[in-house]
Amino acid sequence: MPDGSASAPARPSAFPWDDALALGLGALGWSPAAFWAATPREFAAALGRRRGPDPLSRDAFERLLAAYPDPGPSGRAASGRCPDTPPKG
């Protein structure tokens, strides 16, 4: 049985429209029509914000290729290297 001591969930903060408008119309120089037509993802991209983790590094990619080689046309494991990429020395 609830004891009444549980607090209500935190109320989410309001979206910072003034800041968004200042960035879109001011810093980016967009027209109001362009601002309101943009998706949140487009707005974030225009501000230089990325979503998600950093891309896979070449070293990490090569470790994955070594751990999980794909068979080449001959049925043997392919090198994972482009024909014009020299092997590491």
Stockholm file with secondary structure:
# STOCKHOLM 1.0

chainA/1-89         MPDGSASAPARPSAFPWDDALALGLGALGWSPAAFWAATPREFAAALGRRRGPDPLSRDAFERLLAAYPDPGPSGRAASGRCPDTPPKG
#=GR chainA/1-89 SS CCCSCCCCCCCCCCCCHHHHHIIIIIISCCCHHHHHHSCHHHHHHHTTCCCSSCCCCHHHHHHHHHHSCCBCTTSSBCCCSCTTSCCCC
#=GC SS_cons        CCCSCCCCCCCCCCCCHHHHHIIIIIISCCCHHHHHHSCHHHHHHHTTCCCSSCCCCHHHHHHHHHHSCCBCTTSSBCCCSCTTSCCCC
//
